[in-house]
Amino acid sequence: MSAKQSPIADDLAKLFEVAWIDLPVAAAKRLFANEDEGAVREAGWKAYDAWVRLANDAANRVYANPAFGTVAGRGIEGVLRVQRVGAAVASAIFGNLWPAIGLPTATELQALRADVKALREELRTARIEASEDQTAKDGYAAARGAEAENAAAAVIWNGFKPERKRPAREGKKSVAL
């Protein structure tokens, strides 16, 4: 009559069997016999599954241990205390140092960020309005028909006469001579 193995021993046996026998044999067949890589992939997945089962079981056993829970709880409490002390020391040191150096405080930076956000919103609104105005102008120009395509007709139609190009100053330093 054989004794039944525990799941951990079974998973360990599967992991070692796959890692030390199946994977090397499949890799050798792949290299030397040019067989498909399906056997290597299958052996790799078997090893992965066995490893995950072992790791999962080990983690479950550690977390179920009351001694580990006590040690972890004390460790977390200690870390939180150190964090609070560090924050208090930092605020005591830098609370007076920041204004002396002239660096902005967190509230000033938050106010600045709010101002920048408001300016971005205004700029976005202005761009949308400008785009709508341009669309309306384009629609008006398109409604004018053939005159819209003729630049000279557009200049005359708008009543705008461009000035002629002025010659360069040619070394003159003043406009009023």
C-alpha positions as CSV (number, residue, x, y, z in Angstrom):
1,M,0.0,0.0,0.0
2,S,1.6,3.3,-1.1
3,A,1.2,6.5,0.9
4,K,-0.3,9.4,-0.9
5,Q,2.0,12.3,-1.6
6,S,1.2,15.8,-0.5
7,P,0.3,18.3,-3.2
8,I,3.6,20.2,-2.5
9,A,5.7,17.1,-3.0
10,D,3.7,16.3,-6.2
11,D,4.3,19.8,-7.6
12,L,8.0,19.6,-6.7
13,A,8.3,16.3,-8.4
14,K,6.6,17.6,-11.5
15,L,8.8,20.7,-11.6
16,F,12.0,18.7,-11.3
17,E,10.8,16.2,-13.8
18,V,10.0,18.8,-16.4
19,A,13.0,21.0,-15.6
20,W,15.6,18.2,-15.6
21,I,14.1,15.7,-18.1
22,D,11.3,17.0,-20.3
23,L,12.8,20.4,-21.2
24,P,16.3,19.2,-22.0
25,V,15.0,16.2,-24.1
26,A,12.5,18.5,-26.0
27,A,15.3,21.1,-26.6
28,A,17.7,18.4,-27.9
29,K,15.0,17.0,-30.2
30,R,14.3,20.5,-31.5
31,L,18.0,21.2,-32.1
32,F,19.2,17.9,-33.5
33,A,16.1,16.3,-35.0
34,N,14.5,19.6,-36.3
35,E,11.2,18.6,-34.8
36,D,8.6,21.3,-34.2
37,E,8.9,23.5,-31.1
38,G,5.6,22.4,-29.7
39,A,7.2,20.0,-27.4
40,V,9.5,22.6,-26.0
41,R,6.7,25.0,-25.5
42,E,4.5,22.4,-23.8
43,A,7.4,21.4,-21.4
44,G,7.9,25.1,-20.6
45,W,4.3,25.6,-19.8
46,K,4.3,22.5,-17.6
47,A,7.3,23.9,-15.7
48,Y,5.7,27.3,-15.4
49,D,2.4,25.8,-14.0
50,A,4.3,23.7,-11.5
51,W,6.3,26.7,-10.4
52,V,3.2,28.9,-10.0
53,R,1.4,26.3,-8.0
54,L,4.5,26.0,-5.6
55,A,4.8,29.7,-5.2
56,N,1.1,30.1,-4.6
57,D,1.1,27.4,-2.0
58,A,4.2,28.9,-0.3
59,A,2.6,32.4,-0.2
60,N,-0.7,31.0,1.2
61,R,1.2,29.1,4.0
62,V,3.2,32.2,4.9
63,Y,0.2,34.4,5.1
64,A,-1.8,31.9,7.1
65,N,1.0,31.8,9.8
66,P,0.0,34.0,12.8
67,A,3.6,34.8,13.6
68,F,4.2,36.3,10.1
69,G,1.0,38.4,10.6
70,T,2.2,39.7,13.9
71,V,5.7,40.6,12.6
72,A,4.3,42.2,9.4
73,G,1.7,44.2,11.4
74,R,4.5,45.5,13.8
75,G,6.7,46.3,10.8
76,I,3.9,48.3,9.1
77,E,3.2,50.2,12.3
78,G,6.9,51.0,12.7
79,V,7.2,52.3,9.2
80,L,4.1,54.5,9.6
81,R,5.6,56.0,12.8
82,V,8.9,56.7,11.1
83,Q,7.0,58.3,8.2
84,R,5.0,60.6,10.6
85,V,8.2,61.6,12.4
86,G,9.9,62.4,9.1
87,A,7.0,64.5,7.9
88,A,7.0,66.4,11.2
89,V,10.7,67.1,11.0
90,A,10.5,68.1,7.3
91,S,7.7,70.5,8.0
92,A,9.5,72.0,11.0
93,I,12.7,72.5,9.0
94,F,11.4,73.5,5.6
95,G,8.3,75.5,6.9
96,N,10.6,78.3,8.0
97,L,13.3,77.8,5.4
98,W,11.1,78.0,2.3
99,P,10.0,81.7,2.9
100,A,13.5,82.7,3.9
101,I,14.9,81.4,0.7
102,G,12.1,82.9,-1.3
103,L,10.8,79.7,-2.8
104,P,7.0,79.4,-3.3
105,T,4.9,77.4,-1.0
106,A,2.5,74.6,-2.0
107,T,-0.5,76.9,-1.8
108,E,1.1,79.4,-4.0
109,L,2.0,76.8,-6.5
110,Q,-1.6,75.5,-6.4
111,A,-2.9,79.0,-7.0
112,L,-0.4,79.4,-9.9
113,R,-1.6,76.2,-11.4
114,A,-5.2,77.3,-11.2
115,D,-4.3,80.6,-12.9
116,V,-2.5,78.7,-15.7
117,K,-5.5,76.4,-16.1
118,A,-7.9,79.4,-16.4
119,L,-5.6,81.0,-19.0
120,R,-5.5,77.8,-21.0
121,E,-9.3,77.7,-20.9
122,E,-9.6,81.3,-22.1
123,L,-7.1,80.6,-24.9
124,R,-9.0,77.6,-26.0
125,T,-12.2,79.6,-26.0
126,A,-10.6,82.4,-28.0
127,R,-9.2,79.9,-30.5
128,I,-12.7,78.3,-30.9
129,E,-14.2,81.8,-31.4
130,A,-11.5,82.7,-33.9
131,S,-12.1,79.5,-35.8
132,E,-15.8,80.2,-35.9
133,D,-15.2,83.7,-37.2
134,Q,-12.8,82.4,-39.9
135,T,-15.4,79.8,-40.9
136,A,-18.0,82.6,-41.2
137,K,-15.7,84.7,-43.3
138,D,-14.9,81.8,-45.5
139,G,-18.5,81.1,-46.0
140,Y,-19.2,84.8,-46.8
141,A,-16.3,84.8,-49.3
142,A,-17.6,81.6,-50.9
143,A,-21.1,83.1,-51.2
144,R,-19.6,86.0,-53.2
145,G,-18.8,83.5,-56.0
146,A,-16.2,84.3,-58.6
147,E,-15.1,87.5,-56.9
148,A,-13.8,85.4,-54.0
149,E,-11.2,83.7,-56.1
150,N,-9.9,86.9,-57.8
151,A,-7.6,88.7,-55.4
152,A,-7.8,92.0,-57.2
153,A,-11.6,91.8,-57.0
154,A,-11.4,91.1,-53.3
155,V,-9.1,94.1,-52.7
156,I,-11.4,96.4,-54.7
157,W,-14.6,95.0,-53.3
158,N,-13.4,95.5,-49.7
159,G,-12.4,99.1,-50.5
160,F,-8.8,98.4,-49.4
161,K,-6.0,99.7,-51.6
162,P,-2.5,98.5,-50.5
163,E,0.2,101.1,-50.3
164,R,3.0,100.8,-52.8
165,K,6.2,99.3,-51.5
166,R,8.7,101.9,-50.2
167,P,12.3,101.7,-51.2
168,A,14.9,100.9,-48.6
169,R,16.2,103.8,-46.5
170,E,19.6,103.6,-48.2
171,G,21.6,104.6,-45.1
172,K,19.3,107.3,-43.8
173,K,19.2,107.5,-40.1
174,S,16.1,109.5,-39.7
175,V,12.8,109.6,-41.4
176,A,12.3,113.3,-41.1
177,L,14.9,115.0,-43.4
